[in-house]
Every structure is written in C-alpha cells, then in structure tokens.
Amino acid sequence: MQTSLAPDLADLAPTDAALTSYDEQHLVTYWRLLDAEADGADWKEVSRIVLHLDPEREPERARNAFDSHLARAKWMAERGYRHLLRSDGPK
C-alpha cells in the first residue's frame, strides 16, 4: 500500500462498495478530513489546506470535492477499514 501526504485529487471521491486503489492512496487525506471535522474546522479552510483547492476561485468544485471526500472518509472509518484488514487487498 502506498500513501502520500498530497496525492493527486479527483473532483469526486469513489463511491464503490469496496476499497479502491484511490482510497489506499488517499488514506492520509481521509484521516485529515475526519480530524478537521472533529475539530470543527471550516470546510473552506480544509479545502485549501487538505485538498489543495481554492474555494474562492472554484467554489462548486471545492465544495463537491470536500463533501465527497469527507463522505468517503466516513465510509472508510465505518466500513471500509475492514477491507484494509483483509489479506487480498483492494478490488
């Protein structure tokens, strides 16, 4: 598994029912989003810092990316992590 602090970001996170290679690459991003939400951080600040998107210049893109990646982060925390524990890896 390979993770990075700033992997290339898709406009929308995956919605697959199984772990994807994109998920594996973005684990750090997901955890940072969950931490930011727990701290009550403003979504615009999180978009700038974590997603590297400018919500002033591209408000719709930044909001959609933020919402979809936060939803995927929550899925990972609730269900997706089980796929990491399997020896067969992502599908």
Phi and psi in radians as a Rosetta constraint file:
Dihedral C 1 N 2 CA 2 C 2 CIRCULARHARMONIC -2.149 0.35
Dihedral N 2 CA 2 C 2 N 3 CIRCULARHARMONIC 2.175 0.35
Dihedral C 2 N 3 CA 3 C 3 CIRCULARHARMONIC -2.125 0.35
Dihedral N 3 CA 3 C 3 N 4 CIRCULARHARMONIC 2.791 0.35
Dihedral C 3 N 4 CA 4 C 4 CIRCULARHARMONIC -2.453 0.35
Dihedral N 4 CA 4 C 4 N 5 CIRCULARHARMONIC 2.716 0.35
Dihedral C 4 N 5 CA 5 C 5 CIRCULARHARMONIC -1.306 0.35
Dihedral N 5 CA 5 C 5 N 6 CIRCULARHARMONIC -0.379 0.35
Dihedral C 5 N 6 CA 6 C 6 CIRCULARHARMONIC -2.551 0.35
Dihedral N 6 CA 6 C 6 N 7 CIRCULARHARMONIC 1.116 0.35
Dihedral C 6 N 7 CA 7 C 7 CIRCULARHARMONIC -1.239 0.35
Dihedral N 7 CA 7 C 7 N 8 CIRCULARHARMONIC 2.815 0.35
Dihedral C 7 N 8 CA 8 C 8 CIRCULARHARMONIC -0.978 0.35
Dihedral N 8 CA 8 C 8 N 9 CIRCULARHARMONIC 2.407 0.35
Dihedral C 8 N 9 CA 9 C 9 CIRCULARHARMONIC -1.896 0.35
Dihedral N 9 CA 9 C 9 N 10 CIRCULARHARMONIC 2.266 0.35
Dihedral C 9 N 10 CA 10 C 10 CIRCULARHARMONIC -1.406 0.35
Dihedral N 10 CA 10 C 10 N 11 CIRCULARHARMONIC 2.750 0.35
Dihedral C 10 N 11 CA 11 C 11 CIRCULARHARMONIC -1.100 0.35
Dihedral N 11 CA 11 C 11 N 12 CIRCULARHARMONIC -0.570 0.35
Dihedral C 11 N 12 CA 12 C 12 CIRCULARHARMONIC -2.288 0.35
Dihedral N 12 CA 12 C 12 N 13 CIRCULARHARMONIC 2.445 0.35
Dihedral C 12 N 13 CA 13 C 13 CIRCULARHARMONIC -1.286 0.35
Dihedral N 13 CA 13 C 13 N 14 CIRCULARHARMONIC 2.772 0.35
Dihedral C 13 N 14 CA 14 C 14 CIRCULARHARMONIC -1.097 0.35
Dihedral N 14 CA 14 C 14 N 15 CIRCULARHARMONIC 2.761 0.35
Dihedral C 14 N 15 CA 15 C 15 CIRCULARHARMONIC -2.177 0.35
Dihedral N 15 CA 15 C 15 N 16 CIRCULARHARMONIC 0.226 0.35
Dihedral C 15 N 16 CA 16 C 16 CIRCULARHARMONIC -1.002 0.35
Dihedral N 16 CA 16 C 16 N 17 CIRCULARHARMONIC 2.678 0.35
Dihedral C 16 N 17 CA 17 C 17 CIRCULARHARMONIC -1.413 0.35
Dihedral N 17 CA 17 C 17 N 18 CIRCULARHARMONIC -0.079 0.35
Dihedral C 17 N 18 CA 18 C 18 CIRCULARHARMONIC -2.184 0.35
Dihedral N 18 CA 18 C 18 N 19 CIRCULARHARMONIC 2.796 0.35
Dihedral C 18 N 19 CA 19 C 19 CIRCULARHARMONIC -1.098 0.35
Dihedral N 19 CA 19 C 19 N 20 CIRCULARHARMONIC 2.404 0.35
Dihedral C 19 N 20 CA 20 C 20 CIRCULARHARMONIC -1.998 0.35
Dihedral N 20 CA 20 C 20 N 21 CIRCULARHARMONIC 2.918 0.35
Dihedral C 20 N 21 CA 21 C 21 CIRCULARHARMONIC -1.121 0.35
Dihedral N 21 CA 21 C 21 N 22 CIRCULARHARMONIC -0.564 0.35
Dihedral C 21 N 22 CA 22 C 22 CIRCULARHARMONIC -1.042 0.35
Dihedral N 22 CA 22 C 22 N 23 CIRCULARHARMONIC -0.773 0.35
Dihedral C 22 N 23 CA 23 C 23 CIRCULARHARMONIC -1.035 0.35
Dihedral N 23 CA 23 C 23 N 24 CIRCULARHARMONIC -0.805 0.35
Dihedral C 23 N 24 CA 24 C 24 CIRCULARHARMONIC -1.036 0.35
Dihedral N 24 CA 24 C 24 N 25 CIRCULARHARMONIC -0.712 0.35
Dihedral C 24 N 25 CA 25 C 25 CIRCULARHARMONIC -1.220 0.35
Dihedral N 25 CA 25 C 25 N 26 CIRCULARHARMONIC -0.419 0.35
Dihedral C 25 N 26 CA 26 C 26 CIRCULARHARMONIC -1.924 0.35
Dihedral N 26 CA 26 C 26 N 27 CIRCULARHARMONIC 0.333 0.35
Dihedral C 26 N 27 CA 27 C 27 CIRCULARHARMONIC -0.989 0.35
Dihedral N 27 CA 27 C 27 N 28 CIRCULARHARMONIC -0.765 0.35
Dihedral C 27 N 28 CA 28 C 28 CIRCULARHARMONIC -1.103 0.35
Dihedral N 28 CA 28 C 28 N 29 CIRCULARHARMONIC -0.727 0.35
Dihedral C 28 N 29 CA 29 C 29 CIRCULARHARMONIC -1.035 0.35
Dihedral N 29 CA 29 C 29 N 30 CIRCULARHARMONIC -0.817 0.35
Dihedral C 29 N 30 CA 30 C 30 CIRCULARHARMONIC -1.056 0.35
Dihedral N 30 CA 30 C 30 N 31 CIRCULARHARMONIC -0.783 0.35
Dihedral C 30 N 31 CA 31 C 31 CIRCULARHARMONIC -1.155 0.35
Dihedral N 31 CA 31 C 31 N 32 CIRCULARHARMONIC -0.650 0.35
Dihedral C 31 N 32 CA 32 C 32 CIRCULARHARMONIC -1.134 0.35
Dihedral N 32 CA 32 C 32 N 33 CIRCULARHARMONIC -0.671 0.35
Dihedral C 32 N 33 CA 33 C 33 CIRCULARHARMONIC -1.129 0.35
Dihedral N 33 CA 33 C 33 N 34 CIRCULARHARMONIC -0.748 0.35
Dihedral C 33 N 34 CA 34 C 34 CIRCULARHARMONIC -1.121 0.35
Dihedral N 34 CA 34 C 34 N 35 CIRCULARHARMONIC -0.719 0.35
Dihedral C 34 N 35 CA 35 C 35 CIRCULARHARMONIC -1.092 0.35
Dihedral N 35 CA 35 C 35 N 36 CIRCULARHARMONIC -0.754 0.35
Dihedral C 35 N 36 CA 36 C 36 CIRCULARHARMONIC -1.103 0.35
Dihedral N 36 CA 36 C 36 N 37 CIRCULARHARMONIC -0.729 0.35
Dihedral C 36 N 37 CA 37 C 37 CIRCULARHARMONIC -1.118 0.35
Dihedral N 37 CA 37 C 37 N 38 CIRCULARHARMONIC -0.752 0.35
Dihedral C 37 N 38 CA 38 C 38 CIRCULARHARMONIC -1.084 0.35
Dihedral N 38 CA 38 C 38 N 39 CIRCULARHARMONIC -0.540 0.35
Dihedral C 38 N 39 CA 39 C 39 CIRCULARHARMONIC -1.479 0.35
Dihedral N 39 CA 39 C 39 N 40 CIRCULARHARMONIC -0.082 0.35
Dihedral C 39 N 40 CA 40 C 40 CIRCULARHARMONIC 1.299 0.35
Dihedral N 40 CA 40 C 40 N 41 CIRCULARHARMONIC 0.454 0.35
Dihedral C 40 N 41 CA 41 C 41 CIRCULARHARMONIC -1.173 0.35
Dihedral N 41 CA 41 C 41 N 42 CIRCULARHARMONIC 2.597 0.35
Dihedral C 41 N 42 CA 42 C 42 CIRCULARHARMONIC -1.224 0.35
Dihedral N 42 CA 42 C 42 N 43 CIRCULARHARMONIC 2.363 0.35
Dihedral C 42 N 43 CA 43 C 43 CIRCULARHARMONIC -1.051 0.35
Dihedral N 43 CA 43 C 43 N 44 CIRCULARHARMONIC -0.568 0.35
Dihedral C 43 N 44 CA 44 C 44 CIRCULARHARMONIC -1.166 0.35
Dihedral N 44 CA 44 C 44 N 45 CIRCULARHARMONIC -0.734 0.35
Dihedral C 44 N 45 CA 45 C 45 CIRCULARHARMONIC -1.127 0.35
Dihedral N 45 CA 45 C 45 N 46 CIRCULARHARMONIC -0.725 0.35
Dihedral C 45 N 46 CA 46 C 46 CIRCULARHARMONIC -1.127 0.35
Dihedral N 46 CA 46 C 46 N 47 CIRCULARHARMONIC -0.718 0.35
Dihedral C 46 N 47 CA 47 C 47 CIRCULARHARMONIC -1.027 0.35
Dihedral N 47 CA 47 C 47 N 48 CIRCULARHARMONIC -0.758 0.35
Dihedral C 47 N 48 CA 48 C 48 CIRCULARHARMONIC -1.144 0.35
Dihedral N 48 CA 48 C 48 N 49 CIRCULARHARMONIC -0.860 0.35
Dihedral C 48 N 49 CA 49 C 49 CIRCULARHARMONIC -1.390 0.35
Dihedral N 49 CA 49 C 49 N 50 CIRCULARHARMONIC -0.808 0.35
Dihedral C 49 N 50 CA 50 C 50 CIRCULARHARMONIC -1.558 0.35
Dihedral N 50 CA 50 C 50 N 51 CIRCULARHARMONIC -0.770 0.35
Dihedral C 50 N 51 CA 51 C 51 CIRCULARHARMONIC -1.636 0.35
Dihedral N 51 CA 51 C 51 N 52 CIRCULARHARMONIC -0.192 0.35
Dihedral C 51 N 52 CA 52 C 52 CIRCULARHARMONIC 1.049 0.35
Dihedral N 52 CA 52 C 52 N 53 CIRCULARHARMONIC 0.687 0.35
Dihedral C 52 N 53 CA 53 C 53 CIRCULARHARMONIC -2.082 0.35
Dihedral N 53 CA 53 C 53 N 54 CIRCULARHARMONIC 2.529 0.35
Dihedral C 53 N 54 CA 54 C 54 CIRCULARHARMONIC -1.686 0.35
Dihedral N 54 CA 54 C 54 N 55 CIRCULARHARMONIC 1.851 0.35
Dihedral C 54 N 55 CA 55 C 55 CIRCULARHARMONIC -1.231 0.35
Dihedral N 55 CA 55 C 55 N 56 CIRCULARHARMONIC -0.278 0.35
Dihedral C 55 N 56 CA 56 C 56 CIRCULARHARMONIC -1.384 0.35
Dihedral N 56 CA 56 C 56 N 57 CIRCULARHARMONIC -0.683 0.35
Dihedral C 56 N 57 CA 57 C 57 CIRCULARHARMONIC -1.436 0.35
Dihedral N 57 CA 57 C 57 N 58 CIRCULARHARMONIC -0.651 0.35
Dihedral C 57 N 58 CA 58 C 58 CIRCULARHARMONIC -2.318 0.35
Dihedral N 58 CA 58 C 58 N 59 CIRCULARHARMONIC 1.209 0.35
Dihedral C 58 N 59 CA 59 C 59 CIRCULARHARMONIC -1.065 0.35
Dihedral N 59 CA 59 C 59 N 60 CIRCULARHARMONIC -0.730 0.35
Dihedral C 59 N 60 CA 60 C 60 CIRCULARHARMONIC -1.206 0.35
Dihedral N 60 CA 60 C 60 N 61 CIRCULARHARMONIC -0.792 0.35
Dihedral C 60 N 61 CA 61 C 61 CIRCULARHARMONIC -1.080 0.35
Dihedral N 61 CA 61 C 61 N 62 CIRCULARHARMONIC -0.801 0.35
Dihedral C 61 N 62 CA 62 C 62 CIRCULARHARMONIC -1.103 0.35
Dihedral N 62 CA 62 C 62 N 63 CIRCULARHARMONIC -0.757 0.35
Dihedral C 62 N 63 CA 63 C 63 CIRCULARHARMONIC -1.164 0.35
Dihedral N 63 CA 63 C 63 N 64 CIRCULARHARMONIC -0.763 0.35
Dihedral C 63 N 64 CA 64 C 64 CIRCULARHARMONIC -1.096 0.35
Dihedral N 64 CA 64 C 64 N 65 CIRCULARHARMONIC -0.752 0.35
Dihedral C 64 N 65 CA 65 C 65 CIRCULARHARMONIC -1.126 0.35
Dihedral N 65 CA 65 C 65 N 66 CIRCULARHARMONIC -0.774 0.35
Dihedral C 65 N 66 CA 66 C 66 CIRCULARHARMONIC -1.039 0.35
Dihedral N 66 CA 66 C 66 N 67 CIRCULARHARMONIC -0.907 0.35
Dihedral C 66 N 67 CA 67 C 67 CIRCULARHARMONIC -1.065 0.35
Dihedral N 67 CA 67 C 67 N 68 CIRCULARHARMONIC -0.784 0.35
Dihedral C 67 N 68 CA 68 C 68 CIRCULARHARMONIC -1.230 0.35
Dihedral N 68 CA 68 C 68 N 69 CIRCULARHARMONIC -0.663 0.35
Dihedral C 68 N 69 CA 69 C 69 CIRCULARHARMONIC -1.277 0.35
Dihedral N 69 CA 69 C 69 N 70 CIRCULARHARMONIC -0.605 0.35
Dihedral C 69 N 70 CA 70 C 70 CIRCULARHARMONIC -1.168 0.35
Dihedral N 70 CA 70 C 70 N 71 CIRCULARHARMONIC -0.713 0.35
Dihedral C 70 N 71 CA 71 C 71 CIRCULARHARMONIC -1.078 0.35
Dihedral N 71 CA 71 C 71 N 72 CIRCULARHARMONIC -0.720 0.35
Dihedral C 71 N 72 CA 72 C 72 CIRCULARHARMONIC -1.196 0.35
Dihedral N 72 CA 72 C 72 N 73 CIRCULARHARMONIC -0.640 0.35
Dihedral C 72 N 73 CA 73 C 73 CIRCULARHARMONIC -1.072 0.35
Dihedral N 73 CA 73 C 73 N 74 CIRCULARHARMONIC -0.718 0.35
Dihedral C 73 N 74 CA 74 C 74 CIRCULARHARMONIC -1.161 0.35
Dihedral N 74 CA 74 C 74 N 75 CIRCULARHARMONIC -0.696 0.35
Dihedral C 74 N 75 CA 75 C 75 CIRCULARHARMONIC -1.071 0.35
Dihedral N 75 CA 75 C 75 N 76 CIRCULARHARMONIC -0.748 0.35
Dihedral C 75 N 76 CA 76 C 76 CIRCULARHARMONIC -1.065 0.35
Dihedral N 76 CA 76 C 76 N 77 CIRCULARHARMONIC -0.746 0.35
Dihedral C 76 N 77 CA 77 C 77 CIRCULARHARMONIC -1.206 0.35
Dihedral N 77 CA 77 C 77 N 78 CIRCULARHARMONIC -0.567 0.35
Dihedral C 77 N 78 CA 78 C 78 CIRCULARHARMONIC -1.579 0.35
Dihedral N 78 CA 78 C 78 N 79 CIRCULARHARMONIC -0.704 0.35
Dihedral C 78 N 79 CA 79 C 79 CIRCULARHARMONIC -2.332 0.35
Dihedral N 79 CA 79 C 79 N 80 CIRCULARHARMONIC -0.672 0.35
Dihedral C 79 N 80 CA 80 C 80 CIRCULARHARMONIC -1.126 0.35
Dihedral N 80 CA 80 C 80 N 81 CIRCULARHARMONIC -0.489 0.35
Dihedral C 80 N 81 CA 81 C 81 CIRCULARHARMONIC -1.036 0.35
Dihedral N 81 CA 81 C 81 N 82 CIRCULARHARMONIC -0.477 0.35
Dihedral C 81 N 82 CA 82 C 82 CIRCULARHARMONIC -1.046 0.35
Dihedral N 82 CA 82 C 82 N 83 CIRCULARHARMONIC -0.583 0.35
Dihedral C 82 N 83 CA 83 C 83 CIRCULARHARMONIC -1.163 0.35
Dihedral N 83 CA 83 C 83 N 84 CIRCULARHARMONIC -0.549 0.35
Dihedral C 83 N 84 CA 84 C 84 CIRCULARHARMONIC -1.173 0.35
Dihedral N 84 CA 84 C 84 N 85 CIRCULARHARMONIC -0.504 0.35
Dihedral C 84 N 85 CA 85 C 85 CIRCULARHARMONIC -1.379 0.35
Dihedral N 85 CA 85 C 85 N 86 CIRCULARHARMONIC -0.301 0.35
Dihedral C 85 N 86 CA 86 C 86 CIRCULARHARMONIC -1.328 0.35
Dihedral N 86 CA 86 C 86 N 87 CIRCULARHARMONIC 2.598 0.35
Dihedral C 86 N 87 CA 87 C 87 CIRCULARHARMONIC -1.381 0.35
Dihedral N 87 CA 87 C 87 N 88 CIRCULARHARMONIC -0.285 0.35
Dihedral C 87 N 88 CA 88 C 88 CIRCULARHARMONIC -1.457 0.35
Dihedral N 88 CA 88 C 88 N 89 CIRCULARHARMONIC -0.146 0.35
Dihedral C 88 N 89 CA 89 C 89 CIRCULARHARMONIC 1.235 0.35
Dihedral N 89 CA 89 C 89 N 90 CIRCULARHARMONIC -2.921 0.35
Dihedral C 89 N 90 CA 90 C 90 CIRCULARHARMONIC -1.236 0.35
Dihedral N 90 CA 90 C 90 N 91 CIRCULARHARMONIC 2.697 0.35
